[in-house]
């Protein structure tokens, strides 16, 4: 079964425009960083393990796109107009801009002016063994470690922010299952808090009933205590 394509953004590693004498300019940046923990929305934490891209950069025809758009191809591995590789920092891309493509040159100009400063990549985690999920701290979100990923495209983006990040439904479901511990803990805490109320209700309910105003008041208090206990019970 095919996995959903996900996207991640990088804002901490700037893109650069490089131009040698007499050569067309190139853009260079990191689409992903190794070993940097990121919180993905309210779902989970995520870190990419070193070497996660070692296979895909050798085997796959990765494109360098602007804003993930197939209409803005800045380079391609198979055409040797782009080099997508990995180093100790992460997923590195270099695209040699086509001087005959005004749109590509326009992207380079935007990067040079710092109008565009972030990068992003599209990927899938193909197999269950290519990732691990742990709940190392009940007070934190689950941690997803990506050990191997297949990259489809990488490149500069205008809005390198969370709203441009996409998360697969499968990842949300796994995070939700791990997060179920929170619900159990909350229910247990509610039960502990409820114990004094249950005991108080029981004591009040077993108080001898006297047919006078004071007795009627105690019976009313007993009923209220029991109803409150039932209402608060998880």
C-alpha positions in Angstrom: 0.0 0.0 0.0 1.4 3.4 -1.0 2.2 5.8 1.8 1.0 9.4 1.8 3.5 12.0 0.8 4.5 14.3 3.7 6.3 17.7 3.7 8.7 19.3 6.1 10.2 22.8 6.2 13.6 24.1 7.3 14.0 27.7 8.3 17.3 27.5 10.3 19.5 26.8 7.2 19.5 29.6 4.7 19.7 29.2 1.0 22.6 30.7 -0.9 23.1 31.8 -4.5 26.5 31.1 -5.8 27.9 32.3 -9.2 31.4 31.6 -10.6 32.9 33.8 -13.3 31.2 33.1 -16.6 28.9 30.4 -15.2 25.2 30.4 -14.5 24.3 31.0 -10.9 23.4 28.0 -8.6 21.3 27.8 -5.5 22.3 25.7 -2.6 20.5 24.8 0.6 19.4 22.1 3.0 16.0 20.6 2.7 16.3 18.7 5.9 18.6 18.6 8.9 19.8 15.5 10.7 19.4 15.1 14.5 17.2 18.2 15.0 14.0 17.5 16.9 10.9 19.3 15.6 7.4 19.4 17.0 4.9 18.6 14.2 1.8 20.5 15.2 0.1 19.0 18.3 0.6 15.5 17.0 4.2 14.3 17.7 7.9 15.2 17.9 10.1 14.2 15.0 13.8 13.7 14.3 15.6 12.5 11.2 18.4 10.0 11.9 21.8 10.5 10.1 21.9 8.4 6.9 18.1 8.5 6.4 18.6 9.8 2.9 21.6 7.7 1.8 19.6 5.4 -0.4 17.2 7.9 -2.0 19.9 10.3 -3.1 21.5 7.4 -5.0 18.4 5.6 -6.3 15.7 8.2 -7.0 15.4 10.9 -9.6 14.8 13.9 -7.2 13.7 17.2 -8.6 14.5 20.6 -7.2 11.3 22.6 -7.3 10.2 26.1 -6.2 7.3 25.9 -3.8 6.9 22.2 -4.6 5.4 23.2 -8.0 6.1 21.0 -11.0 5.7 24.2 -13.0 8.9 25.6 -11.5 11.6 22.9 -12.1 15.0 24.4 -11.1 16.9 21.2 -11.7 16.8 17.4 -11.7 19.1 14.6 -10.6 18.7 12.6 -13.8 19.4 15.5 -16.0 22.5 16.4 -14.0 21.2 20.0 -13.6 20.9 19.4 -9.9 22.8 17.5 -7.2 20.8 16.2 -4.3 23.0 14.5 -1.7 23.5 14.0 2.0 26.3 15.0 4.3 26.7 15.1 8.1 24.3 18.0 8.3 21.4 16.6 6.3 19.8 16.7 2.8 21.8 19.1 0.6 20.6 20.3 -2.7 22.4 22.3 -5.4 20.6 23.4 -8.6 22.2 25.1 -11.5 19.8 27.7 -12.8 19.0 27.8 -16.5 19.8 31.3 -17.9 17.3 30.7 -20.6 14.5 30.1 -18.1 13.4 33.5 -16.8 11.3 31.9 -14.0 14.3 30.0 -12.7 16.4 33.1 -12.8 13.6 35.0 -11.0 13.7 32.5 -8.2 17.5 33.0 -7.9 16.9 36.8 -7.7 14.4 36.3 -4.9 16.8 34.2 -2.9 19.6 36.7 -3.4 17.5 39.5 -2.1 16.5 37.3 0.9 12.8 37.4 -0.1 12.9 33.6 -0.1 14.9 32.1 2.8 13.4 28.6 3.6 13.5 25.2 2.1 11.2 22.1 2.1 11.2 18.5 0.9 8.5 16.0 0.1 9.0 12.4 1.2 7.5 9.1 2.2 8.4 6.5 4.8 8.0 3.4 2.8 8.2 0.6 5.4 7.3 0.2 9.1 11.0 -0.7 9.8 12.0 2.7 8.4 10.8 4.6 11.5 10.4 4.1 15.2 7.9 5.6 17.6 8.6 6.0 21.3 6.9 7.5 24.3 10.0 8.4 26.3 8.4 11.0 28.5 4.6 10.9 29.4 4.8 14.7 29.7 5.9 15.1 26.1 4.4 14.2 22.7 5.4 10.9 21.1 8.8 10.9 19.3 9.0 9.7 15.7 12.5 8.8 14.5 12.8 8.6 10.7 15.6 6.1 9.8 15.0 5.9 6.1 12.9 8.1 3.7 12.3 8.4 0.0 12.5 12.0 -1.3 10.5 13.2 -4.2 11.4 16.8 -4.4 13.3 19.5 -2.5 13.8 23.2 -2.9 13.2 26.7 -1.8 9.7 27.8 -0.5 8.1 31.1 0.1 6.4 30.2 3.4 8.6 27.8 5.4 6.2 27.5 8.3 4.0 24.9 9.9 1.0 25.7 7.8 2.9 24.4 4.8 3.8 21.1 6.7 1.7 18.1 5.9 1.4 15.0 8.0 0.1 11.6 6.9 -3.0 10.2 8.4 -1.1 7.1 9.4 1.4 9.2 11.4 -1.5 11.0 13.1 -3.1 7.7 14.0 0.1 6.3 15.5 0.7 9.5 17.5 -2.9 9.3 18.7 -2.5 5.8 19.9 0.6 6.6 21.8 -1.1 9.7 23.2 -3.8 7.5 24.6 -1.7 7.1 27.7 -2.6 10.7 28.4 -6.3 9.9 28.5 -5.7 7.0 30.8 -3.6 9.1 33.1 -6.3 11.8 33.1 -9.0 9.3 33.9 -6.9 7.9 36.8 -6.3 11.3 38.2 -10.0 12.1 38.0 -10.8 8.9 39.8 -8.3 9.7 42.6 -9.8 13.2 43.0 -13.3 11.6 43.1 -12.5 9.2 46.0 -13.0 11.8 48.8 -16.3 12.9 47.2 -17.5 9.3 47.0 -16.6 8.7 50.6 -18.3 11.9 51.7 -21.4 11.0 49.8 -21.4 7.5 51.4 -21.0 8.9 54.9 -23.8 11.4 54.4 -26.1 8.9 52.8 -25.8 6.5 55.8 -26.5 9.3 58.4 -29.6 8.3 60.4 -32.7 10.0 59.1 -34.8 12.1 61.5 -38.2 13.4 60.6 -37.6 17.0 61.3 -36.2 20.0 59.4 -32.7 19.0 60.2 -33.3 15.5 59.0 -34.8 16.7 55.7 -31.8 19.0 55.1 -29.4 16.1 55.7 -31.3 13.9 53.3 -31.2 16.6 50.7 -27.5 17.1 51.2 -27.0 13.3 50.9 -28.8 13.2 47.6 -26.8 16.2 46.3 -23.5 14.6 47.3 -24.5 11.3 45.6 -25.5 13.1 42.4 -22.3 15.1 42.3 -20.3 12.0 42.8 -22.1 10.3 39.9 -21.7 13.3 37.7 -17.9 13.5 38.2 -17.2 9.8 38.0 -15.2 9.0 34.8 
